[in-house]
Amino acid sequence: MAIDDSEKSPSKHSLFRTKSVEQSIADTDEPDSKLRKDLTAWDLTVFGVAVVIGAGIFTLTARTAGNVAGPSVSLAFVLASIACALAALCYAEFASTVPVAGSAYTFSYATFGEFVAWIIGWDLMLEFALAASVVAKGWSLYLAEVIGTSAPTLFIGNHEFDWGAVLILLVLTGLLATGTKLSSRVSAVITAIKIAVVLLVIVVGIGYIKAENYSPYIPPSQGGSGKEGIHQSLFSYLTGAGDSTFGPYGLLAAASLVFFAFIGFDIVATTAEETKDPQRALPRGILASLAIVTVLYVAVTLVLTGMVPYTDLGGDKSTLATAFSLNGVEWASDVISFGALAGLTTVVMVLLLGQTRVLFAMSRDGLLPRGLARTGKRGTPVRITLIVGVVCAVLAGIVPIGKLEEMVNIGTLFAFVLVSIGVLVLRRTRPDLSRGFRVPWVPVVPILAVLACLWLMLNLSVETWLRFLLWMALGFAVYFLYGYRHSTLRRRSHDQ
């Protein structure tokens, strides 16, 4: 067999030593860290839809329409979905070529080398853990609405303890520890419920649409919302354009905001190692889930902004139910709250799944303690699952998450950029690899994906960028103090 580029590394100690695709696949057969292959294309599609349809469709749509974009929020979703679709094509090629747990982390290891792989793995740790905690707190608020009580919290001294968020995280952690296949079945049932609720919203809402509510589709630009300094977007800070709402700039800003609603489809790629026929199932699962949610999102936003004037959706408390309440359809509020509760349940579960699989891959490579990569009798990484569940429960239970949701966006977009570039690199360095799916129109599509994601990143706040850089700096320290020294690839190079 021909020697691949990873074996021609100029230095055994190089930070950019790559792990060959063949070695990555061979490592999946280690008896004590082998994942069970249970998932089909259908399971992957369900996982994708399960994690993407959540808080975004129930809350983000109304607030963005009322505060930023007006009726053009539907176009903002289309713009965000285009960026996601471009990245999804790149994910599909990588996942079908390197069917190994870890998603963007594993892909980066095969193309850019160990140091960049560590950076993206550290980035994904932040994205998934924080996202799971944030969504769990949202689940807790909807639980209060469904059961008709105040927020499910307790006060321990001067500290607030969100027991609702902790409850859902611990229950789902236990479910994931029992096996991925069971988790996918539970996810399928709950996902069916929330899709039914979304379809009901669309069908009922169509009857209340008034054409005049769509005019003007892109409202005239208005003054900023008072965001200054590090609270404004990086684009505004660099160009001095200032913060603005509505108009063309409001539309573009809205696309960056509603991107949060699409976060999660890339988690499908983290289950590559547990898929029966990854070269066929992964591309289908990734692209099918993204197509389904895009259609549902655009349909919901068109109904929402057609039911009431966008000015009635302003403020921080508007939700999908607001439009129905203003039209006197009060029963819909209860149905939507129930659907949101179900929706957020599956979002939390799949986010936890993504987090555990990234940590599993990093631990198996020795960049984190290898003992964490051991799998139980059911072929699932029980230790990592329990650790992730407890950490997320602590974050959600006692830490005021605030507006750190943007950290999830920047982490995801950064991963998308690396994966898109990685497709170009691997096409050049390993043209011999079998690819179950190939990105069309290379290099145009990957380059467009990079540009689209960078544009969305520029529209995130300076504050978010600073926090992201701080987290990355901490990651560098952990790598050089532990990961570099214990790398499995480094030990193998010494033994050669």
N, C-alpha and C positions, 0 to 999 in steps of 0.2 A: 504493500500500500504506500502511496506517495506520502512523503512527510509534509504535514501542513505547516502553515506559516507560524503557528504558535510554538512549534518546536525549533524554530530558527531564531528564537529570542536572543538578542545580543548579550544579554546578561542574566544570569540566574537570579540576581538580586533586583532586577529592574522592577520599578513600580508599575510598569505597563506590560508585564508578562501576561500573555493571554492563556486562557484555558480552552483547549481545543474543543470543538463541538463533539468529537468522538469521545473525549475524556468525560465531558459533561454527561453524555448519555450513558457511558459505562458506569459512572458513579451511581446512577439510579438503581443499579442491581445489587448494591451492598445490602446484605441480609438484614442488618440491624437498623438501616435507615431507608428501607424501601417502602414507597407509597403504593397503595392498592389502586389498580386501574379499574374504575367503576363507571366513569362518566361518558355519556354520549353527546352528540351534537345537540340533542334536545335538552339535556341537563345543562349544558353550557349556555344555551340561549336563555333558559329559565334563570340561571344565575345572573346573567347580564341584565335582563329585564328587572330581576328582583332588586338589584342594587341601584340601578339607575332611577327607576320610578320610586321616588320617595319624597323627601321634604321639598325638593325643587318644584314638583308639579302642584303640590298642595299649598305652598306658601310663597315661594319665590316669584312665581308668575305674576301674582296680583301686585306685590310690592314693586317689582321692577316696572310694570306697566304704569302704576300710579305715580311713581317717583322719578323715573328715568327716561322711559322710551314711549309711553303712551301706547296706542294700538300697534305701533311698529315693533312691539315686543315679540310678536310672532316672527318677524323678519330677523330679530336678534337671535332667536332660537335656531333659525335656519343657518345663520352665519356661524354660530357656535358649533352646530352639528357638522358643518363643512370641515371645520378644523379637526373635529373629532374623527370624521370619516377618513380624512387624509391620513391621520395618525393610525386609525384602525387598520387600514390597508397594510401599513408597515408592521403593525403588531401581528397581523395575520400571517405575513410571510415569515417573520421571525419565529413565531410560536409553532408553525408547521415545520420549520427547519430545525429548531432546537427545542424539542418537546420535553423540557425540563422545568421543574418548579422554580419559581423566582422571578418570572416575568422580565421586566426591564433590567433587573440586576444580572440575571443569567445571560441575557443578550449582550449586555455591555462587557461582561467578562470575556465573551468570545470574540469581541471586536476591538474594544478600546484597552482592555487589560484590567488587572486587578484593582488598581487604585481608583479608576473611574467607576468600576463595578461597585466598589465599596461606597463611593460617594452616592451613587444612585440607590444602592440598597439602604443606606442611612436616610436618604431622602424619602424613600417609600415607607420606612418605619414611621417617620413623622406623619406622612400623609394618611396612612391607614389607621394608626392608633388615634390620632387626633380626630379624624373623621368619625370613627366609631364612637368616640366619647361625645362629640358634638351631637351626632344624630341620636344617641341614647338619651341625651338631655331633652331633645325635641320629642322623643317618644314619651318621656315622662310627662311633659306638658299635655300631650294629647290624651294620655291615660287619665289625667285629671278631668279633662272635658268629657270623656266617655263615661266615667263613673260619677261625674257630677260633684266633685269635691275640689278643695283647694289643691295647689301644687303638692305632689307627693314628696314632701321634704320634712326633715327633722332638724332641730337646732341642738347641737352639742356644744355647750358653752356659747361662744360667739360665732361658731362656725355652722354653716348650713350644710346639711347632708341630704343629697338627692337620692332617696332610697329607691325611687322608681327607676332611675337610670341604672343604678347598681343591680337591681333585680333583673332587668332584661339582659344585661351583659352577662351575668352569672348563669342565667338559664340557657342562653344561647351558647355560652362557652361549654357547658355540659353537653349540649346537643352536638356541637362540632367534635367534641372529644370522642363521641360514640361512633363517628364515621361520616365521611363526606357524602356517601350515597343517601343515607337517611336524611342528612341535612338538605340535600337537593330535593327530596320528596316533600319534606315539610315546606321548603321554599316554594315548590311548585303549587302547593295548595294555597298558601297565603298570597302568592303572586296572582293567582287566578282571581282571588277575592278583590284585590285592589285594582286589577285591570277592569273587572266588572263594574266597580265603583266609578272609575274614570270614564268608561263607556256610557254609564248611566248619566254622568254629569254632562257629557257631550250631547246625548240624545235629548235630555230634558232641557238643557240650556239653549239648544237651537231654536226652540219655540219662543224664546224671549229676546232674540237678537233684533236689534234696531239698526238699520243701515247707517243712520246718521251718527251713531257712536264710533264709526270707523273714520270719521272725518274731523280733523285732519289726521291722516294715517301717521305721518311724522310731525308731531306738534312743533311749533316754532321754538327755537332755542331760548332758554331762560337763564337767569343768573345762577351762579353756583350755589351749593348747599352750605357754604361756609367752611369747607375743608381747606386747611392751609398746612404749610410745612410738610411734615412727614405723613400727614393724614391724607394728602392728595395723591393722585395716581403718579407713578413714575414718569409717565408721558407728559402730564401737566407740569410736573416739577422741572423736567429737562427742557421743555419747550417754552415754559412760561405762559401756556395757553389758558391756564386757570381751570377751575372745576366748572362744569356746566351740566345742565340737565335738558333733556329733550333735544330736538334738532338732530342733525347728522352725528355730532359728537356724542350725544346722549344715546343714540342707537348703537354706536360702536362700544361705548362704555357698558351698555346693557348686555352686549354679546359676551363681554368678559365676566359679567356678574352671573348670567344664566349658565355659563359654562359649568358652574358648580352642579347644576342639575344633571349634567351628563357624566359626572365623575363616577367611575366604577366599571365601565365596560372593559377597561384594561385588566380588571381583576380576573376576567375569564382566562387570560393568558397565564395566570399564576397556577392554574389547575392543570397545566399541560401534562404533567407527569402522571396525573391520575385519570387521563383520558384514554379510552380504548383504542381509538383510531385518530391520534392527534393531527396527522397531516390533512385529514379531511374534516374532522369535527371542529377543530379550533377555528379555522377561518369562517366556517359556517356559523358557529356560535357567536363569534365576535361581531361579524357583519350583520347577522340576523337580529341580534339584540339591539344594536344601534339603530337599525332601520325601523324596528317596531316602536321604540321609544321616541324617535324623532317625529314620526307620524302622529303619535298620541300627543306629544307636547305641542306641536303646531296646531292641532285641532282644538286642544283645550284653550290655548291662548286666543285663538280666533273667536271661540264661543265666549270666553270671559270678557274680552274687550268689546264684544258686540252686545253683551247683555246690559252693560252700564257704561256711562261716560268714564273715561280713564281718570278723570279728576276725582271721582268717587272712590278710587282705590289708593289714594295717597296715604302716607303715614307708615308706621312700622307694624301695625297690627292687622293689615288687610290680608285676607287669605282667599282661597277659592270659594269658600262659603260666603264671603262678603257679598259677592254678586247675586247669589241666590237670596240672601236675606233682604237685600235692597229691592228685590222683585217679589218679596212676600212668600218665597218658597222656603219656609223655615225648616221643613223636614229634611231638606237637602243638607243642612248644616250638620245634623247628626250622622247622616250617611257618610258625608265627607270626612268627618272626624274619625269614624270607624275605619274608613278606607285608609286614612293617613296612619292610623295606629298599626294596621296590618302592613302597610307599605314600609314604614320605618323599621318594623321588626325584621323584615328580610334584608333591608339595607345594612343594619347593624351586623347581622349574621354574616353576610358576604364580605363586609369590610374586615371582620375578624378573621375570616378565612384567608383573605389576601395577606393580611399581616403575618399570620402564622406561616404561610408558605414562603414568604420572602425570608423570614428569620430562619426557617428550616434550611433553605438553600445556602444562606450565609454561614450557618453553623456547620453544615456538611463540608463546606470548603475550608473550615478552620478559622474563618475570620471572626467568628464568635465561638464560645465553647462547644466542642463537637458533641458533648453529652446531650445537648439540647436537641440534636437531630435524630435521636432514637425514636423509633416508631413502636406503638403498642401492638397488641394481638390483632387489632382491627386495621392495622396498616395506616394509622394516623399519628401525627407527632403530638402525643398527649401532653408531654412536658411543656412544649412551647405554647400549645393551646391554652393550658391552664395559666401559665405566666402572663400571656398576652391578655387573657380575660381579666385577671386580677389587676394588672396595671391600668387597663382601660376603665375598670370599675372604680379604681381610686381616683383617676382623673375626672371621670364623670360625676363621682359622688361628692367630691370636696373642692375641686378646682373650678373657679368661675371662668369658663371657656371664653366668654365674651365674643369678640369679632375675629377670633383666630381662624374662622372658616376659610379666610383668604389664604392661610398657610396651606390648606389642603389644595387649593387651586394652583398655587405656584409650584408645589411639589409635584403635582400631576403633570403640569405643562412641561416642567423640566425633564421629567421622564419621557414624555412624548418627543421632545426635541432630540434626546439622545438615541431613542429607538429609531427615529426617522433617519438620522445620520448613519446609524449603525447598519441599516439596510444597504446603503451605498457602499460602506466599507466592506461588508461581508460579500457583496456581489463581486467586488474587486479582488479580495484576498482569497475567497473560497468559492469560485464559480462552479466547482465540481460537486458541491453539496446538493442532495436531493431536496427539492422544495415542493411541498404539497400545495403551496399557493405562491404566486409571484405577483408582486406589485406591478400594475401596468404603467406604462409611460415613464419608466425610470430614465433619467433622474428627476424629471419634472415633478412627479407626485411627492416624493420625499422632500424635495426642496420647498415646495409649496406648504407642506405640512410643517416644516421648521419655521417658515416665515409666519404662518398663521398663528402658531403657538407662541412665538416670540412677541407678536403683536398683542395677543391677549395678556401675556405677562407684563408688558409695558403699561397696561391699563390697571394693574394692581397697585396698591398704595406703597409709598416709600417705606412706611412702617413695616409692611409685610416683607419687603425685600430685606430690611435690616434684620428682622427676626430670622428669616431664612438663612442669611449669611452667618448669623450667630450659631444657629443649629449646625450648619456645615462646618464651622470652625471646631465645634465640639466633636464632630465626627472625625475630623482629621486627627485630633488628639487621641481618640479611642483607637483608630487604625494603627497609628505609629507606636502606641504603647502596648497594643495586644494583637490586632489583626495581622500586621506585617510579620510579626515574630512567629505566629502560630499557623500561618497559611499552609494548607495542605499542598498547594501547588509549589510553594517555596521548598517544602521538605522533599517533595518528589524530585525537584531540580537538583537538590544537593545529593540525592542518592544515585543520580545518573552518572 
